[in-house]
């Protein structure tokens, strides 16, 4: 399953909005996901992202689903740095 992160905005800046984005994804995007289906987070068109936003989103997914996570279009420096911080 592919989740286009830019559906939640281009500037993803704080923990509350990251939590809100996860809850929206859980309710509308991830509601029918199969346990064996990989989740791909696509960061195309993201301008700014903070580790706090990403932490809320990724940790929400990890706490609710046992699916594998993959990340694409991570060339943006703020996305790269946020991923490095959150996944460290």
PDB file of N, CA, C and O in Angstrom:
ATOM      1  N   UNK A   1       0.839  -1.172   0.000  1.00  0.00           N
ATOM      2  CA  UNK A   1       0.000   0.000   0.000  1.00  0.00           C
ATOM      3  C   UNK A   1       0.887   1.239   0.000  1.00  0.00           C
ATOM      4  O   UNK A   1       1.818   1.352   0.796  1.00  0.00           O
ATOM      5  N   UNK A   2       0.589   2.147  -0.886  1.00  0.00           N
ATOM      6  CA  UNK A   2       1.367   3.385  -1.018  1.00  0.00           C
ATOM      7  C   UNK A   2       0.605   4.540  -0.361  1.00  0.00           C
ATOM      8  O   UNK A   2      -0.568   4.772  -0.654  1.00  0.00           O
ATOM      9  N   UNK A   3       1.295   5.257   0.532  1.00  0.00           N
ATOM     10  CA  UNK A   3       0.699   6.431   1.161  1.00  0.00           C
ATOM     11  C   UNK A   3       1.483   7.654   0.709  1.00  0.00           C
ATOM     12  O   UNK A   3       2.670   7.784   1.006  1.00  0.00           O
ATOM     13  N   UNK A   4       0.820   8.544  -0.006  1.00  0.00           N
ATOM     14  CA  UNK A   4       1.446   9.783  -0.451  1.00  0.00           C
ATOM     15  C   UNK A   4       1.362  10.788   0.695  1.00  0.00           C
ATOM     16  O   UNK A   4       0.287  11.299   1.010  1.00  0.00           O
ATOM     17  N   UNK A   5       2.495  11.060   1.303  1.00  0.00           N
ATOM     18  CA  UNK A   5       2.550  11.920   2.480  1.00  0.00           C
ATOM     19  C   UNK A   5       2.104  13.345   2.151  1.00  0.00           C
ATOM     20  O   UNK A   5       1.597  14.046   3.026  1.00  0.00           O
ATOM     21  N   UNK A   6       2.287  13.782   0.902  1.00  0.00           N
ATOM     22  CA  UNK A   6       1.876  15.147   0.548  1.00  0.00           C
ATOM     23  C   UNK A   6       0.361  15.339   0.624  1.00  0.00           C
ATOM     24  O   UNK A   6      -0.113  16.474   0.556  1.00  0.00           O
ATOM     25  N   UNK A   7      -0.406  14.263   0.764  1.00  0.00           N
ATOM     26  CA  UNK A   7      -1.853  14.403   0.981  1.00  0.00           C
ATOM     27  C   UNK A   7      -2.153  15.071   2.323  1.00  0.00           C
ATOM     28  O   UNK A   7      -3.259  15.566   2.538  1.00  0.00           O
ATOM     29  N   UNK A   8      -1.173  15.085   3.220  1.00  0.00           N
ATOM     30  CA  UNK A   8      -1.330  15.702   4.530  1.00  0.00           C
ATOM     31  C   UNK A   8      -0.746  17.117   4.564  1.00  0.00           C
ATOM     32  O   UNK A   8      -0.775  17.778   5.602  1.00  0.00           O
ATOM     33  N   UNK A   9      -0.220  17.576   3.435  1.00  0.00           N
ATOM     34  CA  UNK A   9       0.345  18.910   3.325  1.00  0.00           C
ATOM     35  C   UNK A   9       1.771  18.865   2.822  1.00  0.00           C
ATOM     36  O   UNK A   9       2.378  17.798   2.744  1.00  0.00           O
ATOM     37  N   UNK A  10       2.304  20.027   2.482  1.00  0.00           N
ATOM     38  CA  UNK A  10       3.689  20.132   2.005  1.00  0.00           C
ATOM     39  C   UNK A  10       4.636  20.520   3.130  1.00  0.00           C
ATOM     40  O   UNK A  10       5.834  20.246   3.058  1.00  0.00           O
ATOM     41  N   UNK A  11       4.107  21.157   4.166  1.00  0.00           N
ATOM     42  CA  UNK A  11       4.891  21.588   5.320  1.00  0.00           C
ATOM     43  C   UNK A  11       4.353  20.864   6.549  1.00  0.00           C
ATOM     44  O   UNK A  11       3.302  21.219   7.084  1.00  0.00           O
ATOM     45  N   UNK A  12       5.081  19.853   6.982  1.00  0.00           N
ATOM     46  CA  UNK A  12       4.632  18.983   8.071  1.00  0.00           C
ATOM     47  C   UNK A  12       5.498  19.271   9.281  1.00  0.00           C
ATOM     48  O   UNK A  12       6.644  18.829   9.354  1.00  0.00           O
ATOM     49  N   UNK A  13       4.946  20.017  10.235  1.00  0.00           N
ATOM     50  CA  UNK A  13       5.799  20.685  11.204  1.00  0.00           C
ATOM     51  C   UNK A  13       5.684  20.289  12.666  1.00  0.00           C
ATOM     52  O   UNK A  13       6.636  20.517  13.412  1.00  0.00           O
ATOM     53  N   UNK A  14       4.593  19.720  13.117  1.00  0.00           N
ATOM     54  CA  UNK A  14       4.508  19.521  14.566  1.00  0.00           C
ATOM     55  C   UNK A  14       3.867  18.193  14.936  1.00  0.00           C
ATOM     56  O   UNK A  14       3.209  17.548  14.120  1.00  0.00           O
ATOM     57  N   UNK A  15       4.073  17.811  16.159  1.00  0.00           N
ATOM     58  CA  UNK A  15       3.601  16.535  16.684  1.00  0.00           C
ATOM     59  C   UNK A  15       2.078  16.382  16.606  1.00  0.00           C
ATOM     60  O   UNK A  15       1.610  15.329  16.170  1.00  0.00           O
ATOM     61  N   UNK A  16       1.281  17.384  17.007  1.00  0.00           N
ATOM     62  CA  UNK A  16      -0.182  17.219  16.917  1.00  0.00           C
ATOM     63  C   UNK A  16      -0.673  16.969  15.486  1.00  0.00           C
ATOM     64  O   UNK A  16      -1.577  16.159  15.279  1.00  0.00           O
ATOM     65  N   UNK A  17      -0.097  17.644  14.515  1.00  0.00           N
ATOM     66  CA  UNK A  17      -0.556  17.414  13.137  1.00  0.00           C
ATOM     67  C   UNK A  17      -0.075  16.064  12.614  1.00  0.00           C
ATOM     68  O   UNK A  17      -0.739  15.459  11.771  1.00  0.00           O
ATOM     69  N   UNK A  18       1.068  15.583  13.100  1.00  0.00           N
ATOM     70  CA  UNK A  18       1.524  14.237  12.746  1.00  0.00           C
ATOM     71  C   UNK A  18       0.597  13.169  13.294  1.00  0.00           C
ATOM     72  O   UNK A  18       0.301  12.182  12.620  1.00  0.00           O
ATOM     73  N   UNK A  19       0.144  13.372  14.520  1.00  0.00           N
ATOM     74  CA  UNK A  19      -0.805  12.432  15.140  1.00  0.00           C
ATOM     75  C   UNK A  19      -2.141  12.462  14.394  1.00  0.00           C
ATOM     76  O   UNK A  19      -2.741  11.418  14.137  1.00  0.00           O
ATOM     77  N   UNK A  20      -2.596  13.657  14.052  1.00  0.00           N
ATOM     78  CA  UNK A  20      -3.843  13.795  13.301  1.00  0.00           C
ATOM     79  C   UNK A  20      -3.737  13.113  11.938  1.00  0.00           C
ATOM     80  O   UNK A  20      -4.674  12.444  11.502  1.00  0.00           O
ATOM     81  N   UNK A  21      -2.602  13.283  11.269  1.00  0.00           N
ATOM     82  CA  UNK A  21      -2.391  12.645   9.964  1.00  0.00           C
ATOM     83  C   UNK A  21      -2.420  11.123  10.101  1.00  0.00           C
ATOM     84  O   UNK A  21      -3.013  10.435   9.270  1.00  0.00           O
ATOM     85  N   UNK A  22      -1.782  10.599  11.146  1.00  0.00           N
ATOM     86  CA  UNK A  22      -1.818   9.151  11.354  1.00  0.00           C
ATOM     87  C   UNK A  22      -3.253   8.665  11.566  1.00  0.00           C
ATOM     88  O   UNK A  22      -3.663   7.667  10.975  1.00  0.00           O
ATOM     89  N   UNK A  23      -4.010   9.362  12.400  1.00  0.00           N
ATOM     90  CA  UNK A  23      -5.388   8.944  12.671  1.00  0.00           C
ATOM     91  C   UNK A  23      -6.244   8.989  11.401  1.00  0.00           C
ATOM     92  O   UNK A  23      -7.104   8.132  11.201  1.00  0.00           O
ATOM     93  N   UNK A  24      -6.012   9.978  10.552  1.00  0.00           N
ATOM     94  CA  UNK A  24      -6.729  10.050   9.266  1.00  0.00           C
ATOM     95  C   UNK A  24      -6.334   8.877   8.379  1.00  0.00           C
ATOM     96  O   UNK A  24      -7.190   8.239   7.766  1.00  0.00           O
ATOM     97  N   UNK A  25      -5.032   8.594   8.312  1.00  0.00           N
ATOM     98  CA  UNK A  25      -4.552   7.475   7.499  1.00  0.00           C
ATOM     99  C   UNK A  25      -5.125   6.153   8.020  1.00  0.00           C
ATOM    100  O   UNK A  25      -5.538   5.299   7.236  1.00  0.00           O
ATOM    101  N   UNK A  26      -5.146   5.995   9.317  1.00  0.00           N
ATOM    102  CA  UNK A  26      -5.683   4.773   9.931  1.00  0.00           C
ATOM    103  C   UNK A  26      -7.160   4.587   9.574  1.00  0.00           C
ATOM    104  O   UNK A  26      -7.589   3.480   9.246  1.00  0.00           O
ATOM    105  N   UNK A  27      -7.921   5.654   9.638  1.00  0.00           N
ATOM    106  CA  UNK A  27      -9.356   5.575   9.393  1.00  0.00           C
ATOM    107  C   UNK A  27      -9.716   5.424   7.918  1.00  0.00           C
ATOM    108  O   UNK A  27     -10.670   4.722   7.580  1.00  0.00           O
ATOM    109  N   UNK A  28      -8.965   6.071   7.047  1.00  0.00           N
ATOM    110  CA  UNK A  28      -9.379   6.119   5.644  1.00  0.00           C
ATOM    111  C   UNK A  28      -8.479   5.364   4.677  1.00  0.00           C
ATOM    112  O   UNK A  28      -8.964   4.828   3.681  1.00  0.00           O
ATOM    113  N   UNK A  29      -7.190   5.311   4.947  1.00  0.00           N
ATOM    114  CA  UNK A  29      -6.261   4.686   3.998  1.00  0.00           C
ATOM    115  C   UNK A  29      -5.901   3.274   4.420  1.00  0.00           C
ATOM    116  O   UNK A  29      -5.869   2.365   3.590  1.00  0.00           O
ATOM    117  N   UNK A  30      -5.631   3.084   5.697  1.00  0.00           N
ATOM    118  CA  UNK A  30      -5.136   1.797   6.191  1.00  0.00           C
ATOM    119  C   UNK A  30      -6.237   0.880   6.718  1.00  0.00           C
ATOM    120  O   UNK A  30      -5.937  -0.183   7.262  1.00  0.00           O
ATOM    121  N   UNK A  31      -7.486   1.260   6.570  1.00  0.00           N
ATOM    122  CA  UNK A  31      -8.578   0.495   7.173  1.00  0.00           C
ATOM    123  C   UNK A  31      -8.702  -0.930   6.627  1.00  0.00           C
ATOM    124  O   UNK A  31      -9.141  -1.824   7.351  1.00  0.00           O
ATOM    125  N   UNK A  32      -8.333  -1.153   5.394  1.00  0.00           N
ATOM    126  CA  UNK A  32      -8.490  -2.479   4.775  1.00  0.00           C
ATOM    127  C   UNK A  32      -7.162  -3.149   4.449  1.00  0.00           C
ATOM    128  O   UNK A  32      -7.116  -4.052   3.614  1.00  0.00           O
ATOM    129  N   UNK A  33      -6.085  -2.722   5.094  1.00  0.00           N
ATOM    130  CA  UNK A  33      -4.774  -3.273   4.767  1.00  0.00           C
ATOM    131  C   UNK A  33      -4.652  -4.712   5.274  1.00  0.00           C
ATOM    132  O   UNK A  33      -5.134  -5.049   6.356  1.00  0.00           O
ATOM    133  N   UNK A  34      -4.007  -5.536   4.479  1.00  0.00           N
ATOM    134  CA  UNK A  34      -3.776  -6.931   4.854  1.00  0.00           C
ATOM    135  C   UNK A  34      -2.504  -7.015   5.696  1.00  0.00           C
ATOM    136  O   UNK A  34      -1.584  -6.222   5.496  1.00  0.00           O
ATOM    137  N   UNK A  35      -2.437  -7.963   6.635  1.00  0.00           N
ATOM    138  CA  UNK A  35      -1.254  -8.077   7.511  1.00  0.00           C
ATOM    139  C   UNK A  35       0.059  -8.273   6.759  1.00  0.00           C
ATOM    140  O   UNK A  35       1.108  -7.859   7.250  1.00  0.00           O
ATOM    141  N   UNK A  36       0.028  -8.887   5.595  1.00  0.00           N
ATOM    142  CA  UNK A  36       1.266  -9.152   4.851  1.00  0.00           C
ATOM    143  C   UNK A  36       1.626  -8.033   3.873  1.00  0.00           C
ATOM    144  O   UNK A  36       2.684  -8.081   3.247  1.00  0.00           O
ATOM    145  N   UNK A  37       0.778  -7.048   3.738  1.00  0.00           N
ATOM    146  CA  UNK A  37       0.986  -5.978   2.764  1.00  0.00           C
ATOM    147  C   UNK A  37       1.964  -4.927   3.285  1.00  0.00           C
ATOM    148  O   UNK A  37       1.809  -4.408   4.391  1.00  0.00           O
ATOM    149  N   UNK A  38       2.965  -4.625   2.473  1.00  0.00           N
ATOM    150  CA  UNK A  38       3.952  -3.614   2.847  1.00  0.00           C
ATOM    151  C   UNK A  38       3.349  -2.213   2.728  1.00  0.00           C
ATOM    152  O   UNK A  38       2.544  -1.947   1.836  1.00  0.00           O
ATOM    153  N   UNK A  39       3.749  -1.324   3.635  1.00  0.00           N
ATOM    154  CA  UNK A  39       3.327   0.070   3.600  1.00  0.00           C
ATOM    155  C   UNK A  39       4.484   0.901   3.064  1.00  0.00           C
ATOM    156  O   UNK A  39       5.580   0.876   3.622  1.00  0.00           O
ATOM    157  N   UNK A  40       4.244   1.635   1.986  1.00  0.00           N
ATOM    158  CA  UNK A  40       5.256   2.487   1.377  1.00  0.00           C
ATOM    159  C   UNK A  40       4.870   3.939   1.619  1.00  0.00           C
ATOM    160  O   UNK A  40       3.800   4.388   1.210  1.00  0.00           O
ATOM    161  N   UNK A  41       5.762   4.668   2.294  1.00  0.00           N
ATOM    162  CA  UNK A  41       5.543   6.090   2.532  1.00  0.00           C
ATOM    163  C   UNK A  41       6.279   6.872   1.452  1.00  0.00           C
ATOM    164  O   UNK A  41       7.504   6.802   1.351  1.00  0.00           O
ATOM    165  N   UNK A  42       5.528   7.617   0.646  1.00  0.00           N
ATOM    166  CA  UNK A  42       6.070   8.372  -0.481  1.00  0.00           C
ATOM    167  C   UNK A  42       6.144   9.851  -0.095  1.00  0.00           C
ATOM    168  O   UNK A  42       5.120  10.492   0.142  1.00  0.00           O
ATOM    169  N   UNK A  43       7.362  10.381  -0.036  1.00  0.00           N
ATOM    170  CA  UNK A  43       7.593  11.749   0.406  1.00  0.00           C
ATOM    171  C   UNK A  43       7.736  12.742  -0.745  1.00  0.00           C
ATOM    172  O   UNK A  43       8.279  13.831  -0.557  1.00  0.00           O
ATOM    173  N   UNK A  44       7.259  12.384  -1.921  1.00  0.00           N
ATOM    174  CA  UNK A  44       7.320  13.282  -3.073  1.00  0.00           C
ATOM    175  C   UNK A  44       6.542  14.570  -2.765  1.00  0.00           C
ATOM    176  O   UNK A  44       5.475  14.523  -2.151  1.00  0.00           O
ATOM    177  N   UNK A  45       7.069  15.689  -3.183  1.00  0.00           N
ATOM    178  CA  UNK A  45       6.456  17.029  -3.070  1.00  0.00           C
ATOM    179  C   UNK A  45       6.415  17.586  -1.646  1.00  0.00           C
ATOM    180  O   UNK A  45       5.719  18.570  -1.395  1.00  0.00           O
ATOM    181  N   UNK A  46       7.138  16.983  -0.721  1.00  0.00           N
ATOM    182  CA  UNK A  46       7.217  17.532   0.632  1.00  0.00           C
ATOM    183  C   UNK A  46       8.270  18.635   0.629  1.00  0.00           C
ATOM    184  O   UNK A  46       9.383  18.434   0.143  1.00  0.00           O
ATOM    185  N   UNK A  47       7.923  19.788   1.167  1.00  0.00           N
ATOM    186  CA  UNK A  47       8.864  20.910   1.229  1.00  0.00           C
ATOM    187  C   UNK A  47       9.621  20.919   2.556  1.00  0.00           C
ATOM    188  O   UNK A  47      10.848  21.024   2.572  1.00  0.00           O
ATOM    189  N   UNK A  48       8.892  20.810   3.665  1.00  0.00           N
ATOM    190  CA  UNK A  48       9.514  20.843   4.991  1.00  0.00           C
ATOM    191  C   UNK A  48       8.864  19.779   5.866  1.00  0.00           C
ATOM    192  O   UNK A  48       7.642  19.628   5.885  1.00  0.00           O
ATOM    193  N   UNK A  49       9.699  19.050   6.586  1.00  0.00           N
ATOM    194  CA  UNK A  49       9.198  18.048   7.520  1.00  0.00           C
ATOM    195  C   UNK A  49      10.061  18.082   8.775  1.00  0.00           C
ATOM    196  O   UNK A  49      11.279  18.242   8.694  1.00  0.00           O
ATOM    197  N   UNK A  50       9.429  17.933   9.929  1.00  0.00           N
ATOM    198  CA  UNK A  50      10.178  17.881  11.180  1.00  0.00           C
ATOM    199  C   UNK A  50      10.155  16.461  11.735  1.00  0.00           C
ATOM    200  O   UNK A  50       9.231  15.696  11.458  1.00  0.00           O
ATOM    201  N   UNK A  51      11.167  16.114  12.515  1.00  0.00           N
ATOM    202  CA  UNK A  51      11.182  14.786  13.132  1.00  0.00           C
ATOM    203  C   UNK A  51       9.964  14.534  14.031  1.00  0.00           C
ATOM    204  O   UNK A  51       9.488  13.402  14.113  1.00  0.00           O
ATOM    205  N   UNK A  52       9.465  15.554  14.693  1.00  0.00           N
ATOM    206  CA  UNK A  52       8.312  15.343  15.584  1.00  0.00           C
ATOM    207  C   UNK A  52       7.073  14.916  14.800  1.00  0.00           C
ATOM    208  O   UNK A  52       6.347  14.024  15.241  1.00  0.00           O
ATOM    209  N   UNK A  53       6.820  15.533  13.653  1.00  0.00           N
ATOM    210  CA  UNK A  53       5.680  15.128  12.814  1.00  0.00           C
ATOM    211  C   UNK A  53       5.862  13.681  12.370  1.00  0.00           C
ATOM    212  O   UNK A  53       4.954  12.859  12.500  1.00  0.00           O
ATOM    213  N   UNK A  54       7.035  13.385  11.850  1.00  0.00           N
ATOM    214  CA  UNK A  54       7.303  12.051  11.317  1.00  0.00           C
ATOM    215  C   UNK A  54       7.266  10.993  12.412  1.00  0.00           C
ATOM    216  O   UNK A  54       6.777   9.885  12.188  1.00  0.00           O
ATOM    217  N   UNK A  55       7.774  11.322  13.585  1.00  0.00           N
ATOM    218  CA  UNK A  55       7.757  10.388  14.702  1.00  0.00           C
ATOM    219  C   UNK A  55       6.320   9.987  15.042  1.00  0.00           C
ATOM    220  O   UNK A  55       6.033   8.801  15.209  1.00  0.00           O
ATOM    221  N   UNK A  56       5.435  10.945  15.145  1.00  0.00           N
ATOM    222  CA  UNK A  56       4.028  10.642  15.449  1.00  0.00           C
ATOM    223  C   UNK A  56       3.413   9.756  14.371  1.00  0.00           C
ATOM    224  O   UNK A  56       2.683   8.813  14.677  1.00  0.00           O
ATOM    225  N   UNK A  57       3.705  10.057  13.125  1.00  0.00           N
ATOM    226  CA  UNK A  57       3.103   9.307  12.021  1.00  0.00           C
ATOM    227  C   UNK A  57       3.647   7.881  11.966  1.00  0.00           C
ATOM    228  O   UNK A  57       2.877   6.922  11.913  1.00  0.00           O
ATOM    229  N   UNK A  58       4.965   7.743  11.979  1.00  0.00           N
ATOM    230  CA  UNK A  58       5.573   6.413  11.862  1.00  0.00           C
ATOM    231  C   UNK A  58       5.309   5.568  13.106  1.00  0.00           C
ATOM    232  O   UNK A  58       4.968   4.391  12.991  1.00  0.00           O
ATOM    233  N   UNK A  59       5.462   6.147  14.279  1.00  0.00           N
ATOM    234  CA  UNK A  59       5.236   5.366  15.494  1.00  0.00           C
ATOM    235  C   UNK A  59       3.774   4.940  15.620  1.00  0.00           C
ATOM    236  O   UNK A  59       3.484   3.880  16.173  1.00  0.00           O
ATOM    237  N   UNK A  60       2.865   5.752  15.118  1.00  0.00           N
ATOM    238  CA  UNK A  60       1.461   5.355  15.084  1.00  0.00           C
ATOM    239  C   UNK A  60       1.265   4.129  14.207  1.00  0.00           C
ATOM    240  O   UNK A  60       0.568   3.189  14.589  1.00  0.00           O
ATOM    241  N   UNK A  61       1.874   4.141  13.043  1.00  0.00           N
ATOM    242  CA  UNK A  61       1.773   2.991  12.138  1.00  0.00           C
ATOM    243  C   UNK A  61       2.405   1.764  12.776  1.00  0.00           C
ATOM    244  O   UNK A  61       1.817   0.682  12.762  1.00  0.00           O
ATOM    245  N   UNK A  62       3.592   1.924  13.333  1.00  0.00           N
ATOM    246  CA  UNK A  62       4.284   0.778  13.934  1.00  0.00           C
ATOM    247  C   UNK A  62       3.531   0.207  15.128  1.00  0.00           C
ATOM    248  O   UNK A  62       3.567  -1.001  15.359  1.00  0.00           O
ATOM    249  N   UNK A  63       2.853   1.055  15.886  1.00  0.00           N
ATOM    250  CA  UNK A  63       2.131   0.558  17.059  1.00  0.00           C
ATOM    251  C   UNK A  63       0.831  -0.158  16.692  1.00  0.00           C
ATOM    252  O   UNK A  63       0.358  -1.006  17.449  1.00  0.00           O
ATOM    253  N   UNK A  64       0.255   0.171  15.548  1.00  0.00           N
ATOM    254  CA  UNK A  64      -1.034  -0.410  15.148  1.00  0.00           C
ATOM    255  C   UNK A  64      -0.910  -1.549  14.137  1.00  0.00           C
ATOM    256  O   UNK A  64      -1.773  -2.425  14.074  1.00  0.00           O
ATOM    257  N   UNK A  65       0.152  -1.534  13.356  1.00  0.00           N
ATOM    258  CA  UNK A  65       0.282  -2.490  12.254  1.00  0.00           C
ATOM    259  C   UNK A  65       1.645  -3.176  12.315  1.00  0.00           C
ATOM    260  O   UNK A  65       2.646  -2.556  12.675  1.00  0.00           O
ATOM    261  N   UNK A  66       1.674  -4.451  11.962  1.00  0.00           N
ATOM    262  CA  UNK A  66       2.930  -5.200  11.929  1.00  0.00           C
ATOM    263  C   UNK A  66       3.492  -5.290  10.517  1.00  0.00           C
ATOM    264  O   UNK A  66       4.392  -6.089  10.256  1.00  0.00           O
ATOM    265  N   UNK A  67       2.981  -4.495   9.629  1.00  0.00           N
ATOM    266  CA  UNK A  67       3.414  -4.524   8.231  1.00  0.00           C
ATOM    267  C   UNK A  67       4.804  -3.913   8.099  1.00  0.00           C
ATOM    268  O   UNK A  67       5.212  -3.091   8.920  1.00  0.00           O
ATOM    269  N   UNK A  68       5.525  -4.324   7.056  1.00  0.00           N
ATOM    270  CA  UNK A  68       6.818  -3.714   6.776  1.00  0.00           C
ATOM    271  C   UNK A  68       6.638  -2.292   6.269  1.00  0.00           C
ATOM    272  O   UNK A  68       5.636  -1.978   5.627  1.00  0.00           O
ATOM    273  N   UNK A  69       7.603  -1.439   6.557  1.00  0.00           N
ATOM    274  CA  UNK A  69       7.582  -0.043   6.093  1.00  0.00           C
ATOM    275  C   UNK A  69       8.721   0.198   5.124  1.00  0.00           C
ATOM    276  O   UNK A  69       9.842  -0.260   5.342  1.00  0.00           O
ATOM    277  N   UNK A  70       8.432   0.909   4.068  1.00  0.00           N
ATOM    278  CA  UNK A  70       9.452   1.304   3.108  1.00  0.00           C
ATOM    279  C   UNK A  70       9.251   2.790   2.823  1.00  0.00           C
ATOM    280  O   UNK A  70       8.148   3.315   2.982  1.00  0.00           O
ATOM    281  N   UNK A  71      10.327   3.470   2.399  1.00  0.00           N
ATOM    282  CA  UNK A  71      10.295   4.922   2.192  1.00  0.00           C
ATOM    283  C   UNK A  71      10.829   5.238   0.804  1.00  0.00           C
ATOM    284  O   UNK A  71      11.882   4.736   0.410  1.00  0.00           O
ATOM    285  N   UNK A  72      10.098   6.077   0.055  1.00  0.00           N
ATOM    286  CA  UNK A  72      10.537   6.475  -1.280  1.00  0.00           C
ATOM    287  C   UNK A  72      10.492   7.992  -1.408  1.00  0.00           C
ATOM    288  O   UNK A  72       9.798   8.675  -0.654  1.00  0.00           O
ATOM    289  N   UNK A  73      11.246   8.505  -2.376  1.00  0.00           N
ATOM    290  CA  UNK A  73      11.358   9.952  -2.638  1.00  0.00           C
ATOM    291  C   UNK A  73      11.807  10.701  -1.381  1.00  0.00           C
ATOM    292  O   UNK A  73      11.132  11.615  -0.907  1.00  0.00           O
ATOM    293  N   UNK A  74      12.952  10.293  -0.860  1.00  0.00           N
ATOM    294  CA  UNK A  74      13.467  10.868   0.389  1.00  0.00           C
ATOM    295  C   UNK A  74      14.653  11.801   0.146  1.00  0.00           C
ATOM    296  O   UNK A  74      15.477  11.999   1.039  1.00  0.00           O
ATOM    297  N   UNK A  75      14.742  12.365  -1.037  1.00  0.00           N
ATOM    298  CA  UNK A  75      15.881  13.224  -1.387  1.00  0.00           C
ATOM    299  C   UNK A  75      15.856  14.579  -0.685  1.00  0.00           C
ATOM    300  O   UNK A  75      16.911  15.179  -0.477  1.00  0.00           O
ATOM    301  N   UNK A  76      14.683  15.069  -0.317  1.00  0.00           N
ATOM    302  CA  UNK A  76      14.569  16.360   0.353  1.00  0.00           C
ATOM    303  C   UNK A  76      15.383  16.330   1.651  1.00  0.00           C
ATOM    304  O   UNK A  76      15.247  15.393   2.438  1.00  0.00           O
ATOM    305  N   UNK A  77      16.232  17.347   1.887  1.00  0.00           N
ATOM    306  CA  UNK A  77      17.085  17.340   3.090  1.00  0.00           C
ATOM    307  C   UNK A  77      16.316  17.255   4.409  1.00  0.00           C
ATOM    308  O   UNK A  77      16.774  16.591   5.339  1.00  0.00           O
ATOM    309  N   UNK A  78      15.164  17.910   4.511  1.00  0.00           N
ATOM    310  CA  UNK A  78      14.422  17.840   5.773  1.00  0.00           C
ATOM    311  C   UNK A  78      13.783  16.465   5.964  1.00  0.00           C
ATOM    312  O   UNK A  78      13.666  15.991   7.094  1.00  0.00           O
ATOM    313  N   UNK A  79      13.372  15.827   4.885  1.00  0.00           N
ATOM    314  CA  UNK A  79      12.840  14.457   4.970  1.00  0.00           C
ATOM    315  C   UNK A  79      13.959  13.504   5.373  1.00  0.00           C
ATOM    316  O   UNK A  79      13.786  12.658   6.250  1.00  0.00           O
ATOM    317  N   UNK A  80      15.102  13.653   4.723  1.00  0.00           N
ATOM    318  CA  UNK A  80      16.251  12.801   5.024  1.00  0.00           C
ATOM    319  C   UNK A  80      16.670  12.914   6.487  1.00  0.00           C
ATOM    320  O   UNK A  80      16.892  11.906   7.158  1.00  0.00           O
ATOM    321  N   UNK A  81      16.774  14.138   6.970  1.00  0.00           N
ATOM    322  CA  UNK A  81      17.187  14.364   8.345  1.00  0.00           C
ATOM    323  C   UNK A  81      16.129  13.856   9.332  1.00  0.00           C
ATOM    324  O   UNK A  81      16.470  13.295  10.374  1.00  0.00           O
ATOM    325  N   UNK A  82      14.873  14.049   9.011  1.00  0.00           N
ATOM    326  CA  UNK A  82      13.804  13.574   9.901  1.00  0.00           C
ATOM    327  C   UNK A  82      13.792  12.056   9.983  1.00  0.00           C
ATOM    328  O   UNK A  82      13.654  11.490  11.067  1.00  0.00           O
ATOM    329  N   UNK A  83      13.935  11.397   8.841  1.00  0.00           N
ATOM    330  CA  UNK A  83      13.997   9.937   8.835  1.00  0.00           C
ATOM    331  C   UNK A  83      15.199   9.435   9.645  1.00  0.00           C
ATOM    332  O   UNK A  83      15.086   8.486  10.421  1.00  0.00           O
ATOM    333  N   UNK A  84      16.332  10.077   9.451  1.00  0.00           N
ATOM    334  CA  UNK A  84      17.548   9.670  10.179  1.00  0.00           C
ATOM    335  C   UNK A  84      17.334   9.796  11.696  1.00  0.00           C
ATOM    336  O   UNK A  84      17.751   8.924  12.459  1.00  0.00           O
ATOM    337  N   UNK A  85      16.695  10.866  12.119  1.00  0.00           N
ATOM    338  CA  UNK A  85      16.443  11.102  13.543  1.00  0.00           C
ATOM    339  C   UNK A  85      15.444  10.096  14.106  1.00  0.00           C
ATOM    340  O   UNK A  85      15.675   9.521  15.170  1.00  0.00           O
ATOM    341  N   UNK A  86      14.352   9.885  13.407  1.00  0.00           N
ATOM    342  CA  UNK A  86      13.278   9.034  13.903  1.00  0.00           C
ATOM    343  C   UNK A  86      13.663   7.555  13.882  1.00  0.00           C
ATOM    344  O   UNK A  86      13.300   6.798  14.783  1.00  0.00           O
ATOM    345  N   UNK A  87      14.386   7.157  12.866  1.00  0.00           N
ATOM    346  CA  UNK A  87      14.722   5.740  12.721  1.00  0.00           C
ATOM    347  C   UNK A  87      16.016   5.349  13.415  1.00  0.00           C
ATOM    348  O   UNK A  87      16.397   4.179  13.394  1.00  0.00           O
ATOM    349  N   UNK A  88      16.690   6.302  14.023  1.00  0.00           N
ATOM    350  CA  UNK A  88      17.966   6.005  14.694  1.00  0.00           C
ATOM    351  C   UNK A  88      17.763   5.196  15.944  1.00  0.00           C
ATOM    352  O   UNK A  88      18.731   4.862  16.627  1.00  0.00           O
TER     353      UNK A  88
END
